């Protein structure tokens, strides 16, 4: 079986087309004016890029951060399923971005010695380029992370594709849509095997051709065609890794479930039948079935949760949220994983 653990795509994939597109002050100004069309005075020279570079655990960083027009603006691109934890990441990025701004402008010491500091107003946005249709208009730190209103509230509007607008950010979102359409067409008919390098290159060239035909990011793609091809090749490889890894995990979970059913059925049958007589065989069968099902489901859930924690370097709650494990089952898994970890140590 192929070992995916050292393929290394995930750490680099967020060095994306999005970050490359908005790496110049001119393009950032275009984006800023999309967000604040009322500000006619800010120029490219007024832009201060504050994008963080690999300073969090596992190389996490915000996709774009800048100061303009007396505002801090942070944008995070979401390419897959949206969760409330997205805004928690933005909250962390915002604090780190403010710290960087204070350091750059020699204001960090003033926090402890001045009564007030003139700071830009913070704004955070989520740029959604995935394929889900029914998504919220915004995320709230209080409601979506903590489940209630909080004093340190943060609201992140979600920017979605608008086909009636031609601003740079919407051209980028159309670029992503074209990519998803072409990539899905190639992979839909071959979910159980890896794409050849030729097929990956064909996807990339078709995406670029369609963008040229629709006049999407024309100048950018012409200037950075080689680099965009490399980024898309990495993206395709990452998505392929995710798809094959998910299939492997499903198969391993199914194999474990079948083994657990056999082993648990034998054990539970022995335990239950020792306490009853031959006249209640029907009741024994029903009781065994219920106990087998419950124990197998719990054990399988624990194994899947441990696999997600180890494979993707997640903490318990993040993995449980991703697998939608709640209530009593969540607490049982927490205790069982803690018990097994203590035994292994």
C-alpha positions, -999 to +999 in steps of 0.1 A: +000+000+000+013+035-009+027+054+021+013+090+019+027+102+052+058+119+037+044+133+005+046+168+019+020+185-002-002+200+026+024+223+040+031+241+007-004+241-009-014+274+007+014+292-011-013+295-037-024+313-068-044+336-044-013+347-026+006+352-058-022+372-074-024+396-044+013+399-038+015+433-055+002+466-040-016+474-073-036+442-071-042+446-034-055+481-041-080+467-066-092+443-039-094+470-013-116+492-036-139+462-041-144+461-004-145+499+001-155+516-032-163+547-012-126+553-005-112+572-036-082+586-019-061+555-009-034+547-035-010+517-040+017+537-021-005+537+010-008+499+011+013+481+038+015+444+032+012+425+065+008+389+054+022+364+079+048+339+068+049+305+085+049+317+121+023+294+135+025+257+143+026+235+111+032+265+089-003+281+092-006+317+081-033+341+068-036+342+030-035+380+028-031+408+053-026+445+047-032+479+061-049+505+039-072+535+044-069+534+082-079+497+082-063+463+090-077+439+065-072+401+066-085+377+041-085+339+044-092+317+014-113+287+021-110+261-006-130+233+010-157+228+037-163+258+059-163+254+097-166+277+126-129+272+133-121+293+102-129+324+122-109+312+152-079+311+129-087+346+117-089+358+153-053+344+159-041+360+126-056+393+136-037+394+169-004+384+152-010+410+125-016+438+150+016+428+168+036+429+135+021+463+127+032+476+162+067+463+158+071+477+123+060+511+134+079+511+167+047+512+187+050+480+207+064+497+238+037+523+236+011+497+245+025+496+280+033+533+284+007+553+265-030+559+273-040+554+237-026+545+202-040+554+168-045+521+151-062+510+119-096+495+123-095+457+119-116+438+093-116+401+084-131+383+055-133+347+042-130+343+005-149+311-003-137+293-035-152+259-028-181+241-044-207+241-016-239+260-024-256+266+009-231+285+030-237+313+055-231+350+048-208+354+077-191+337+107-193+349+143-165+341+167-189+340+196-217+319+181-198+297+157-168+289+180-181+294+216-218+289+210-228+322+226-223+359+224-189+370+238-173+404+246-144+400+222-166+395+192-153+391+157-175+389+125-161+376+092-183+382+061-179+355+035-171+367+000-188+345-027-185+345-064-207+371-082-209+365-120-221+401-125-189+416-112-155+417-129-133+429-101-100+410-097-112+390-067-143+378-086-121+369-116-100+348-093-131+331-079-142+323-115-107+309-121-112+286-091-147+276-105-132+267-139-105+246-122-131+227-101-152+221-132-123+207-153-107+187-125-141+171-115-147+161-151-113+143-153-116+126-119-153+117-119-147+087-142-116+074-124-121+077-086-100+046-079-067+054-095-042+082-097-041+106-126-011+103-149+012+133-153-002+138-188-037+140-175-027+165-148-010+186-175-041+184-197-063+197-168-039+226-163-038+236-200-076+234-203-080+256-173-057+282-187-073+280-221-108+285-207-096+315-186-081+331-217-113+325-236-134+341-208-109+369-202-103+358-167-070+370-150-056+374-185-026+396-177-017+378-145-018+343-162+002+356-191+029+370-168+031+341-144+020+311-166+049+290-156+045+295-119+007+290-120+013+257-138+035+245-110+011+257-083-018+239-101+002+207-104+008+208-067-029+215-060-039+185-082-014+163-064-027+174-030-063+167-039-054+133-053-035+125-021-066+136-001-089+114-023-068+083-021-060+087+016-097+090+024-104+059+004-077+040+023-091+052+056-126+040+046-113+006+036-093+002+068-123+012+089-145-013+070-119-041+076-117-032+113-154-031+116-158-066+101-131-080+124-146-063+154-181-077+146-167-113+146-146-109+177-172-090+197-201-113+187-182-143+201-173-126+233-207-110+240-225-142+231-204-162+257-211-135+284-248-133+278-256-170+273-239-179+305-267-161+324-298-174+305-315-206+297-323-223+265-359-211+267-349-175+260-328-180+229-347-154+210-341-128+237-304-137+238-301-131+201-316-097+203-295-087+233-263-099+216-272-079+185-278-047+204-246-051+225-225-060+195-238-031+175-232-006+203-197-018+212-186-021+176-198+014+168-181+029+198-148+011+191-149+019+154-156+056+162-126+056+187-103+041+160-114+065+133-109+095+157-074+083+167-066+079+130-077+114+122-058+129+151-026+111+141-029+114+103-037+151+103-020+163+135-052+175+150-062+179+187-091+159+200-118+185+197-109+195+162-109+159+150-142+153+168-158+183+152-146+172+117-161+137+122-193+152+138-189+133+171-210+149+199-226+142+233-220+111+253-202+094+224-177+123+223-170+120+260-166+082+258-141+086+229-122+112+249-119+089+280-111+058+258-083+076+238-069+090+270-069+055+286-052+039+256-026+067+255-018+062+292-015+024+286+009+029+257+030+053+278 
